[in-house]
Every structure is written in C-alpha cells, then in structure tokens.
C-alpha cells in the first residue's frame, strides 16, 4: 500500500521529447520530488534503498555477493565484488506515476584487457506493476556494457513480458556525463550527454508502458551468458546529481 | 550483420538474466546470507500476491536478521492488514536494529498510541522527530500523544498566601496578594483567582491581588492547561478588622513587618573607570533608609561588591529573612551597561567591582537576575533603585492610583508591588555632581519629603518616579532622564517620612 500524494503538480512539465533544459531545483524534502535534485552528499534513506535483484538467480546464487554501495565524495559509488557474481545499486522508494523526465550523472571507465569480467552499468526505470522475475520484469534502461575483451558500448532498450528490445548501440570505453529518460504517455526517450557537451544525444525512442515506475541505477559484473565467474576486477561506477526534472505525480512511500 | 545479431542475442540474454525456461529458477528459498536478502526484499515489494510477499520478506529476515528493510516493509504490510500486534513486533525490531526511518518510528508510535502505550509511543515519536523535525504527520501525532498523556491540570504552587494545612490564615489587610507558580507540560492557558484572571508570565508565575472581607474568605485558584485540564486549589483566609487608619498619619508598623535593604556602592572598579561618589551615595542612602524605618540593611561597598557577594546577598541571605509582609529596597550605585542581544532587544547589567568590560554575561549581574529576586522572596513590596542607566528593562509604566482616593494607602499597601527606578535610559550617562550622583542627590531629597506630593507623610513608589523624572531631567538639561516602572502587582512601595 502506498499513499498517493497529489502535490506533484507539474511546474515545468513538457512532453518527453520536447526537452526543456534544467528545471530541477534544490530540495530537501520528499514532498518536493516533482522537481527534485539529489546531489548524494548524504544517503537519503527516506528516498533510496540498496537493491540487489539478481537476474538469473538460479545459476548464480551460490557464488553471489552484493556490490558495495556507498556515498563517497558527494556521489553514490557502486563497486562490485571480485571473484564472484556481483551487482548492486540504488532503487527509489518513491514511485513515479505518469509522464516524467529524470536524469543522473554517471561515470564509469571500463577496464580493458580483462577476460574474466563483464562490466555492466545501468540507469533504469522499472515497471512497478510487474513482478521482479526474469520473465516478468518490465524495465526501460540506458545500458553501458563491456563484455570481457569486447568493445564497450552504450545503448538503450526495454524489456516487457520477458522480451528485450533495444536500439542501436555506439562504442563507448566508458562514460562520463548524464543519462536521461523521459516518458510521455507510453512513449519513452533515452538520451545522454557527455561531459562538456551542450546538446543531448538521443539513444533510443520507443513505446513501452505507462505504468508506475521506480528509478534504479546499478553496476554488475556479469552478462547473461556467464555461468561461472572469476571477476578479477571490480566494476566501479559513480552516480551523482539525480534529478527529477519533472513528474506528473510522485507517490511517496508509506514507510 | 551476423555479428550484430549475435550481439543482440547476447544483450537480450544479459537483460533477461538467462531467462530461458530451463534456467529460470523459482525464488531461492534455500539461499543464505545477507548478500541475497535485498533481492528477496525487493522482489517482495514488486509482488502482487501478499502471501508471496510475506514469504519473501520472511526469507529475507531469516537469511539476514540484521537487514532492517524487510522488517519495515513486512511490518507495514501487516499494519495495512490490521495485524497490529505483528506490525508492532516487526517495527520494534527495526527500531532495535537502529533504523533511521522516521516514518517507521511515526507509524510505530501511532500503533502504540492505539494500544494506549503512551510512554513508548512518545519515545518512538521523539526518535521520528529527531531524524526529521518537520515531519508533519509526526508533529500531528505528537499533539495527540501529548493530549493522551496529559490528563492532569497544571501543578499549582502557592507562594502567597502561604498555605498552612488545616489552618485558616489570619491577616489584617483588605487586599490579599495571591502569588504562585503554575506549571504544565502542555503549557498553562490561564490562572484565575476567585474567577478573575491573574497575570501570568512565560515561566508560569502568576499574581493577583484580591479584596478580602472581614471574617472568613475562601480564595479559589484555578488553572487550566492548553488541553483544557484544570486544577483547583483553595485556601481560607481570615481577616481581622482593620487597624490601619483610613485617614490621618500613617505609621510604618501599620503596613509592614520588617524593612530590609541591600545597598551597594562601587567607586573603585578593577577594570572599569573609577567613580567619585557612588560609595558616598550608598552610605547616604543607607542613612536615609535607616531614618525611614529600615532596620536590616546590608551595605556593600567597593571591593566587597563582587559578583559573588552581591548574588549571595540577593539569592541566599535575603530569601532567608524576608517575610510576606515585609518590604525590600535594592539600591545600586555604580556602573551599568546595556548590551544588544543577538536576536534583537537589549539586556541591562549592573557591574560589580570585579566585572569585566566585555564579558557582561559572565561577570556582571543582569537586570533579569535582579528582577528574578521578586519571585524568590515573598516580600509584599520590593523597590529597585538603580543609580545607573539602562534600557531593555521591559518596564510597564504606570502612573499609579490617585493619592486622593480615600483609603488609598491602606489599599495599595495591601497589594503586592515590585517597582523600579533607574537613573536614566540607555545611552545616557549617570552624572555625578555636588558630592553625589545627580540621581541619588534627588533621591535623598525625595525621601526627605520633596516627593510627597499629597503631603500625607508617605512617599509612594509612584510619587518617587513622578518626582525624580522631571527633577533629574531638568537638572541635567535633559541629558539624563530617570525611568520608572512597575514590574509586578498593583500596590505601592511606601516610604514613611513623617509629615513636614
């Protein structure tokens, strides 16, 4: 049960792909989430919780460790464990309903020349009405991935009913900039902007779901095909300046 | 093209977490360890089936008993299902584990309030507010808990008349000062004496002068807190027929028991500039007070007038010897200082011989302290006479009642009064002239009879103020204008100077 709070009247709402520039404002209270900015100077336990959904749990649970999530230097830093399957990150306790525009600064430098570790970093919104099971999961994501010795890539896609769809990818040996997801109705647009750039780059646009979502960002050290894991190096990603630029409605958690 | 398809397949697998049917496993009920507990807890949050969610939360708790979040979420699930006992148990466990979730503490307090476990509810609510002081729901609940906890009316402590168990008090005067302290954790809304509202300060001190008839009088003191809880206290006062003359020469013994004074004069300061006549003024005032019937005078001069010595005299010695029918004069001749308060406003200090030139708060004596003397001693009348200049004293000016009223003295003498006269206001310099401080020179003249406006042989506190203000102001070419004020009560301090 959650308590809907109708205070989240849009002040600076625009449709998802009419991208307004920064209209988020500094705020400290959950009631201001319709325009919220978390600089991660401290961990806001009332807004975030550490998450650890394990995709492909059945074959990985015996050798799994939760990634370390810490507030470090004014940023949320996720670092996977080594020698095992590992992932972790933060999920929002609040739920976003209707149209929204969210973004987060993300920084990851892929380690090269490592064969035994996959490097995956994601910024996602998860469909709150779908069970958190591999085949039912509903998620729209921006993904940074480097599988073993292959080249790193960035792309965006979504999963619905166990089926995955994604747009075209670009090579990326890391990423330092801002990831952004907007939704108007069922239309989702994923964008990114590298440090120093002025313009947003569209990664993908697709029709997905209009259901309530939560926000999640995480790092993990394995991709789907990996069934055993050595992971000699950790995957380290930092997240900063999470912003709800606009949201139709924010549902504050009851607890 | 082929490579692109291979990659696509890999990424699909990546996101599906190898979600091919033969690899999909049910929720891992056997998994152990805290690394997997967040997974179970998060799965439970997404679960549409409450039974399944409950099971997942339970597994998370079993696997990692120190992981707080599933206690919170399962507790809340139970709360929403009306399973309050189970909810309280889980919330309590989360609290024991040290959660920082202010919402949990609020919800736990709310449940405990329903169970009428008020102390525990209050305890957890305090935790909620300690984490987030502006949490509206918690603030609202606090009002409810306070209301539920506070069933008692204010605590009443009567300073005057002194209650003697089982005995009626006997007094001769036509007015009785009712003075005391009312305290309540919810705050005191009002105090009434015989159904008339008494003055009440922020600390709970209340005061009311009420008329008493010859014979038996019942005084009823009622107090109500902000929640509407009341306390009533009654005391019986027996009044004798008055022996005080309605007219003609009034004498000291008709009105007062003891007459006590503390007289301080400082010329030779350790850190402040020396003064010429403060000590002489103090000695002259002592002499004049003796002539007007003061029998117990503590004269404290120069090096004796340290902060410690003055405070000892005021707050240790005086309370031991002052009774409810006595009058007290506090006279100070020396440096005074007014300091600006950080939040606005001003604070006056008298500077003892060892006072610092900057650290007033630590080494001087604030007028607030001096004024608080009136709540420490039961004296009927107190007069503060300060040959120093101050502001920020919070004086309420009062012209007093007209001396022409029949029986005036008898009436004002029977009502409590705390009055003050100072040599001047903030920013003014108390001048010294003709072997005296200008102010004290006129004070002495006033007590020799010049202030006895109606020539009844009595100088009242109001007459003193009315005389000193223009006299000193004129003599100093308006450079120094004394302040007069009434701090408490409706009575009048009386000096019996004899008819001239």
Interface residues (C-beta under 8 A of the other chain):
Chain A: X1 X29 X45 X46 X49 X50 X51 X52 X53 X54 X55 X56 X57 X58 X59 X61 X64 X65 X66 X88 X91 X118 X120 X126 X128 X129 X130 X131 X132 X133 X134 X135 X139 X141 X143 X145 X147 X155 X157 X159 X162 X164 X166 X169 X223 X224 X225 X227 X253 X254 X255
Chain B: X7 X8 X10 X11 X12 X13 X14 X15 X16 X17 X18 X19 X23 X24 X25 X27 X28 X31 X34 X35 X36 X37 X38 X39 X42 X43 X45 X46 X47 X48 X69 X72 X73 X75 X76 X77 X80 X100 X101 X102 X103 X104 X107 X132 X134
